[in-house]
Amino acid sequence: MDATVTWLHFVSDMVITLAYFSIPIALTVLVIRRKDLAFNWMFILFGGFILLCGTTHLFNILALEHPMYRLDGVIKALTAGFSIGTAVALWPLIPKAVALPSSEQLRAANNTLGKEVAERKAAQMELEMAKADLERRVQERTAELATTNAKLRGEIEERRAAEEQVRRLNSTLELRVRERTAALEQANSELEAYSYSVSHDLRAPLRHLSGFASLLQSKRDSLSPEELGRLTGQISTAAARAGQLVDDLLAFSRMGRAEVRRVRVPMQGIVKEVLDELKEELSGDRVRWTIEQLPTIEGDPSMLRVVWKNILSNAMKYTRPRERAEARIWAEEAEADGVKGVWFSVEDNGVGFDMAYVGRLFEVFQRLHESTEFEGTGIGLATVRRVIERHGGKVEARGEVDNGAMVRFFLPRREDKQS
Amino acid sequence: MSVDSTPEGDQLAPISNGSSATGRETALIVEDDPADAELLISALGSMADHKHVVLVRTGEEALRYIAERCTRSEEHPRVVFLDIKLPRMTGIEVLARLKEDPAMCKVPTVMLTSSREERDIRRSYELGANGYVVKPVKFTEYQKTMRESWAYWMERNEVCLGKCGE
C-alpha cells in the first residue's frame, strides 16, 4: 500500500479515535452535571457505544503496522453488540423523547408560570395589603370599641353613682321631710295651744275684770267695806293674772325665737343663784334641799336659768302642803338615743301628779292642779321643754298622786359633736 | 239663792225628791275658776234664786255627782253647765263619758267655755253636747247670754236629747 494512503488512514483513524473518545467524556460530564437529564442512561449507552467505535478505529491504526485480526474481531463483535443494544433501546425511546417539551415550550410555559407567579404575587400582595388594612381596621374598630366600652362603663359607673346619690339624697330628704314635718306639727300644735290660750286663758282674767268692775258699779251704793275690798281685790288679782299670762307667754315665745348660745354653763352655780332668787321672790323657802355635785355643760346660760327657775319653783310650790318639804337635785352622765350627755333631775316629796296625764305636763297651758290649790299659768314646764329641746335634749317626768314628783332633763355634751 | 260649793265633791247639796211640785231643780255647774263661778252666779242673779245650783270644780267630781244621782234613780240635774278647760280631765272628756253612759246621757249638757275654737265646738256637738255657750268677755253680754241659756234649759219641760240612748 501507498504511504500516502496509509497516512490518510492513520490520521483519519487517529482523529476519529480521539473525537470518539472525547464524546463519552463530554456525555459523562453532562450526565453528572445535569442530574435531571431525561433518559440519561441513553447518554451512557451512547457514550459506551461511541467509546467502542473509537476503539475499533484505534485498532485500525494498529492494524496498519501489525494486523491483530483476532483482537480486532473481538472488539468489533463487542461494538456490534453494544450498537445493536443501543439501537434497540433507542427506538422505544423516540416517542418518549418526542413527548418531552421543547425548551421553547418550556420557556413559554415558564413565562406563563412566571406571569402567573407574578400575578399570584401581586394578588397575594394585594391580599396581604387588604389583610393588613383589615387588621388595621379591626384594630381601629377594636380600639374604638374598647374606648366606647370604657366610656360606657364609665357612664354606667357614673349613672350608678348618681343613682346611689339620688337614693341617698332621697332617703336623707325623706328623713329631713319627716323631721321637718314633725317639727312643723309640733310648732303647729304649739301654735294651736297658743291661740287656744289667747282665746281661753287670756280671756278669763279680762272677763273677770269686766265682771267684777260691773258688779262694783251696780252695787256701788249698797256695798259694805268688806265687799268693796273683796271686789277690788278680785279686780287687781285678775289684772295681775292677765299681766302674768302675758309675761309668761312672752317668755315662752322668746325661748322659741332667741338664738341658743353655746357656752360652758356651770350648773352648780346657776342652781345656787336661782334658789337664792326664788327665796327672795317667794319670801322664804321651806324646802330642805339636797344638792349633789352638778357638772358644767354647754348651753345658753340665760335659757338654762329659766329652766332651773321653773323646775325649782315647781318643787317649792307643790311641796307647800308638806310638813317637811324635801327636794333633791342631782346629775348623772348618761347616753340617750345614742348621744352622750347629762341627765339633771329634781325630785320632791310634794303632791305629785297622776301619771295618766303625764303627756300633758309639758304642754302649753295645761295644768294638772286646780288654780285654787296651786297658782300658775301652765307655761312653765312647756317653756322648760322648749328650751331643752332647742338644746337637742329631752324632758321626762314621773309622779304619783300625793307622793312626790321627779322632773328631769337631758342635755347632750357637745365636745365631739357639732350640731 | 242657795249655792253649794263642793270643793271635795262630798258635801253635796240637798236635791229635790223628784217631784216637780216643789219647783226645786238642780243645775250642776262645773267650773274650776272660783272667780268665774262667782261671776256666773252674779250674772244669773235673781233668776237662779229659786233654783238649786250645785258647783263642782273638776270633771271627776262632776261625773261622780251625776253618776250617783242617776244610779239612785233620784232626779238627775236638770242641766249641766260644763267648762272645757279644767285641770286633768277636760270638759270634753267629761262630756264623752256622760254621753257614752246610757244612764247618764239623758242629762242635758251645755258647754260653757271661753273657747271659740272650731275644733272644740265641733268635737262637743259630735260627742252629743246639747248646747255650746261662749262666755263673752264683757259682763253685760255675759249676763245676757247666761240668762238666756239658763231660761232655756231650766224652764223647759221637755228636752230633746238627740241621739242619746241609741
Interface residues (C-beta under 8 A of the other chain):
Chain A: S195 Y196 S199 H200 D201 R203 A204 L206 R207 H208 S210 G211 F212 A213 S214 L215 Q234 T237 A238 D354 Y357 R367 L368 H369 E370 S371 T372
Chain B: P7 D32 D33 P34 A35 D36 E38 L39 S42 A43 R57 T58 I84 K85 P87 R88 T113 S114 S115 R116 E117 K135 P136 V137 K138 F139 T140 Y142 Q143
